[in-house]
């Protein structure tokens, strides 16, 4: 069963992959997410894609800042529009 994590507030393309900025702070992310995992992305048009992700969750300097997640290089900014729902699978 999937668990809702956050909605995408912004997206940045970097060499290592795609950085997805959450609509919430690191402090507010579900503790089940841990350091990363398999995510389902539900786009505003209803289409979905699954991807692996990584997060630097437990870095103290991140607390109080918007959460950012790195997803696979195979995705581009156009694959993950603002408003996409991110679910833990």
PyMOL CGO cylinders between C-alpha atoms (Angstrom):
from pymol import cmd
from pymol.cgo import CYLINDER

trace = [
    CYLINDER, 0.00, 0.00, 0.00, 1.34, 3.43, -0.95, 0.3, 1, 1, 1, 1, 1, 1,
    CYLINDER, 1.34, 3.43, -0.95, 1.75, 6.23, 1.60, 0.3, 1, 1, 1, 1, 1, 1,
    CYLINDER, 1.75, 6.23, 1.60, 1.49, 9.91, 0.60, 0.3, 1, 1, 1, 1, 1, 1,
    CYLINDER, 1.49, 9.91, 0.60, 4.67, 11.91, 1.34, 0.3, 1, 1, 1, 1, 1, 1,
    CYLINDER, 4.67, 11.91, 1.34, 4.37, 15.35, -0.29, 0.3, 1, 1, 1, 1, 1, 1,
    CYLINDER, 4.37, 15.35, -0.29, 3.59, 17.40, -3.40, 0.3, 1, 1, 1, 1, 1, 1,
    CYLINDER, 3.59, 17.40, -3.40, 6.31, 18.78, -5.67, 0.3, 1, 1, 1, 1, 1, 1,
    CYLINDER, 6.31, 18.78, -5.67, 6.92, 22.52, -5.16, 0.3, 1, 1, 1, 1, 1, 1,
    CYLINDER, 6.92, 22.52, -5.16, 9.88, 22.86, -7.56, 0.3, 1, 1, 1, 1, 1, 1,
    CYLINDER, 9.88, 22.86, -7.56, 12.26, 20.74, -9.68, 0.3, 1, 1, 1, 1, 1, 1,
    CYLINDER, 12.26, 20.74, -9.68, 15.96, 21.17, -10.54, 0.3, 1, 1, 1, 1, 1, 1,
    CYLINDER, 15.96, 21.17, -10.54, 18.00, 19.16, -13.06, 0.3, 1, 1, 1, 1, 1, 1,
    CYLINDER, 18.00, 19.16, -13.06, 21.58, 18.38, -11.92, 0.3, 1, 1, 1, 1, 1, 1,
    CYLINDER, 21.58, 18.38, -11.92, 24.26, 16.03, -13.24, 0.3, 1, 1, 1, 1, 1, 1,
    CYLINDER, 24.26, 16.03, -13.24, 23.43, 13.22, -10.78, 0.3, 1, 1, 1, 1, 1, 1,
    CYLINDER, 23.43, 13.22, -10.78, 19.70, 13.30, -11.48, 0.3, 1, 1, 1, 1, 1, 1,
    CYLINDER, 19.70, 13.30, -11.48, 16.61, 15.32, -10.73, 0.3, 1, 1, 1, 1, 1, 1,
    CYLINDER, 16.61, 15.32, -10.73, 16.17, 17.21, -7.46, 0.3, 1, 1, 1, 1, 1, 1,
    CYLINDER, 16.17, 17.21, -7.46, 12.54, 17.43, -6.38, 0.3, 1, 1, 1, 1, 1, 1,
    CYLINDER, 12.54, 17.43, -6.38, 11.69, 20.05, -3.76, 0.3, 1, 1, 1, 1, 1, 1,
    CYLINDER, 11.69, 20.05, -3.76, 8.82, 19.15, -1.43, 0.3, 1, 1, 1, 1, 1, 1,
    CYLINDER, 8.82, 19.15, -1.43, 5.99, 21.41, -0.32, 0.3, 1, 1, 1, 1, 1, 1,
    CYLINDER, 5.99, 21.41, -0.32, 7.04, 20.74, 3.29, 0.3, 1, 1, 1, 1, 1, 1,
    CYLINDER, 7.04, 20.74, 3.29, 10.11, 20.86, 5.53, 0.3, 1, 1, 1, 1, 1, 1,
    CYLINDER, 10.11, 20.86, 5.53, 12.53, 18.00, 6.22, 0.3, 1, 1, 1, 1, 1, 1,
    CYLINDER, 12.53, 18.00, 6.22, 11.21, 18.01, 9.79, 0.3, 1, 1, 1, 1, 1, 1,
    CYLINDER, 11.21, 18.01, 9.79, 7.68, 17.29, 8.54, 0.3, 1, 1, 1, 1, 1, 1,
    CYLINDER, 7.68, 17.29, 8.54, 8.44, 14.34, 6.23, 0.3, 1, 1, 1, 1, 1, 1,
    CYLINDER, 8.44, 14.34, 6.23, 7.01, 10.98, 7.21, 0.3, 1, 1, 1, 1, 1, 1,
    CYLINDER, 7.01, 10.98, 7.21, 9.56, 9.09, 9.33, 0.3, 1, 1, 1, 1, 1, 1,
    CYLINDER, 9.56, 9.09, 9.33, 8.89, 5.88, 7.31, 0.3, 1, 1, 1, 1, 1, 1,
    CYLINDER, 8.89, 5.88, 7.31, 10.68, 7.45, 4.35, 0.3, 1, 1, 1, 1, 1, 1,
    CYLINDER, 10.68, 7.45, 4.35, 14.11, 7.13, 5.96, 0.3, 1, 1, 1, 1, 1, 1,
    CYLINDER, 14.11, 7.13, 5.96, 17.07, 7.79, 3.68, 0.3, 1, 1, 1, 1, 1, 1,
    CYLINDER, 17.07, 7.79, 3.68, 15.30, 6.99, 0.44, 0.3, 1, 1, 1, 1, 1, 1,
    CYLINDER, 15.30, 6.99, 0.44, 13.36, 4.29, -1.31, 0.3, 1, 1, 1, 1, 1, 1,
    CYLINDER, 13.36, 4.29, -1.31, 11.00, 3.49, -4.12, 0.3, 1, 1, 1, 1, 1, 1,
    CYLINDER, 11.00, 3.49, -4.12, 8.53, 6.27, -4.95, 0.3, 1, 1, 1, 1, 1, 1,
    CYLINDER, 8.53, 6.27, -4.95, 5.41, 6.52, -7.08, 0.3, 1, 1, 1, 1, 1, 1,
    CYLINDER, 5.41, 6.52, -7.08, 4.94, 9.90, -8.75, 0.3, 1, 1, 1, 1, 1, 1,
    CYLINDER, 4.94, 9.90, -8.75, 1.35, 10.81, -9.62, 0.3, 1, 1, 1, 1, 1, 1,
    CYLINDER, 1.35, 10.81, -9.62, 1.35, 13.73, -12.03, 0.3, 1, 1, 1, 1, 1, 1,
    CYLINDER, 1.35, 13.73, -12.03, -1.41, 16.35, -12.15, 0.3, 1, 1, 1, 1, 1, 1,
    CYLINDER, -1.41, 16.35, -12.15, -2.75, 14.70, -15.35, 0.3, 1, 1, 1, 1, 1, 1,
    CYLINDER, -2.75, 14.70, -15.35, -3.21, 11.40, -13.42, 0.3, 1, 1, 1, 1, 1, 1,
    CYLINDER, -3.21, 11.40, -13.42, -0.35, 9.49, -15.07, 0.3, 1, 1, 1, 1, 1, 1,
    CYLINDER, -0.35, 9.49, -15.07, 2.15, 7.71, -12.83, 0.3, 1, 1, 1, 1, 1, 1,
    CYLINDER, 2.15, 7.71, -12.83, 5.78, 6.59, -12.84, 0.3, 1, 1, 1, 1, 1, 1,
    CYLINDER, 5.78, 6.59, -12.84, 7.87, 4.78, -10.24, 0.3, 1, 1, 1, 1, 1, 1,
    CYLINDER, 7.87, 4.78, -10.24, 11.48, 5.69, -9.43, 0.3, 1, 1, 1, 1, 1, 1,
    CYLINDER, 11.48, 5.69, -9.43, 14.22, 5.16, -6.87, 0.3, 1, 1, 1, 1, 1, 1,
    CYLINDER, 14.22, 5.16, -6.87, 15.15, 8.10, -4.66, 0.3, 1, 1, 1, 1, 1, 1,
    CYLINDER, 15.15, 8.10, -4.66, 17.74, 9.34, -2.18, 0.3, 1, 1, 1, 1, 1, 1,
    CYLINDER, 17.74, 9.34, -2.18, 17.49, 11.94, 0.56, 0.3, 1, 1, 1, 1, 1, 1,
    CYLINDER, 17.49, 11.94, 0.56, 19.99, 13.44, 2.97, 0.3, 1, 1, 1, 1, 1, 1,
    CYLINDER, 19.99, 13.44, 2.97, 17.44, 13.39, 5.72, 0.3, 1, 1, 1, 1, 1, 1,
    CYLINDER, 17.44, 13.39, 5.72, 19.47, 13.31, 8.87, 0.3, 1, 1, 1, 1, 1, 1,
    CYLINDER, 19.47, 13.31, 8.87, 21.87, 16.16, 8.12, 0.3, 1, 1, 1, 1, 1, 1,
    CYLINDER, 21.87, 16.16, 8.12, 21.20, 18.64, 10.97, 0.3, 1, 1, 1, 1, 1, 1,
    CYLINDER, 21.20, 18.64, 10.97, 21.64, 21.67, 8.70, 0.3, 1, 1, 1, 1, 1, 1,
    CYLINDER, 21.64, 21.67, 8.70, 18.62, 20.51, 6.65, 0.3, 1, 1, 1, 1, 1, 1,
    CYLINDER, 18.62, 20.51, 6.65, 16.10, 20.88, 9.49, 0.3, 1, 1, 1, 1, 1, 1,
    CYLINDER, 16.10, 20.88, 9.49, 13.87, 23.91, 9.07, 0.3, 1, 1, 1, 1, 1, 1,
    CYLINDER, 13.87, 23.91, 9.07, 14.45, 23.92, 5.29, 0.3, 1, 1, 1, 1, 1, 1,
    CYLINDER, 14.45, 23.92, 5.29, 12.25, 22.61, 2.45, 0.3, 1, 1, 1, 1, 1, 1,
    CYLINDER, 12.25, 22.61, 2.45, 12.87, 18.90, 1.85, 0.3, 1, 1, 1, 1, 1, 1,
    CYLINDER, 12.87, 18.90, 1.85, 14.64, 17.94, -1.38, 0.3, 1, 1, 1, 1, 1, 1,
    CYLINDER, 14.64, 17.94, -1.38, 14.82, 14.45, -2.87, 0.3, 1, 1, 1, 1, 1, 1,
    CYLINDER, 14.82, 14.45, -2.87, 17.14, 13.18, -5.61, 0.3, 1, 1, 1, 1, 1, 1,
    CYLINDER, 17.14, 13.18, -5.61, 15.48, 10.85, -8.13, 0.3, 1, 1, 1, 1, 1, 1,
    CYLINDER, 15.48, 10.85, -8.13, 16.90, 8.76, -10.99, 0.3, 1, 1, 1, 1, 1, 1,
    CYLINDER, 16.90, 8.76, -10.99, 18.75, 10.35, -13.90, 0.3, 1, 1, 1, 1, 1, 1,
    CYLINDER, 18.75, 10.35, -13.90, 16.25, 8.82, -16.31, 0.3, 1, 1, 1, 1, 1, 1,
    CYLINDER, 16.25, 8.82, -16.31, 13.65, 11.45, -15.33, 0.3, 1, 1, 1, 1, 1, 1,
    CYLINDER, 13.65, 11.45, -15.33, 13.70, 15.05, -16.56, 0.3, 1, 1, 1, 1, 1, 1,
    CYLINDER, 13.70, 15.05, -16.56, 12.02, 18.24, -15.33, 0.3, 1, 1, 1, 1, 1, 1,
    CYLINDER, 12.02, 18.24, -15.33, 9.16, 17.72, -17.77, 0.3, 1, 1, 1, 1, 1, 1,
    CYLINDER, 9.16, 17.72, -17.77, 8.53, 14.24, -16.28, 0.3, 1, 1, 1, 1, 1, 1,
    CYLINDER, 8.53, 14.24, -16.28, 7.88, 15.69, -12.81, 0.3, 1, 1, 1, 1, 1, 1,
    CYLINDER, 7.88, 15.69, -12.81, 5.80, 18.89, -13.03, 0.3, 1, 1, 1, 1, 1, 1,
    CYLINDER, 5.80, 18.89, -13.03, 5.05, 21.07, -10.00, 0.3, 1, 1, 1, 1, 1, 1,
    CYLINDER, 5.05, 21.07, -10.00, 2.00, 19.63, -8.22, 0.3, 1, 1, 1, 1, 1, 1,
    CYLINDER, 2.00, 19.63, -8.22, 3.04, 15.99, -8.75, 0.3, 1, 1, 1, 1, 1, 1,
    CYLINDER, 3.04, 15.99, -8.75, 2.15, 13.85, -5.72, 0.3, 1, 1, 1, 1, 1, 1,
    CYLINDER, 2.15, 13.85, -5.72, 4.98, 11.75, -4.27, 0.3, 1, 1, 1, 1, 1, 1,
    CYLINDER, 4.98, 11.75, -4.27, 4.03, 8.42, -2.67, 0.3, 1, 1, 1, 1, 1, 1,
    CYLINDER, 4.03, 8.42, -2.67, 6.20, 5.89, -0.82, 0.3, 1, 1, 1, 1, 1, 1,
    CYLINDER, 6.20, 5.89, -0.82, 5.67, 2.37, -2.22, 0.3, 1, 1, 1, 1, 1, 1,
]
cmd.load_cgo(trace, "trace")
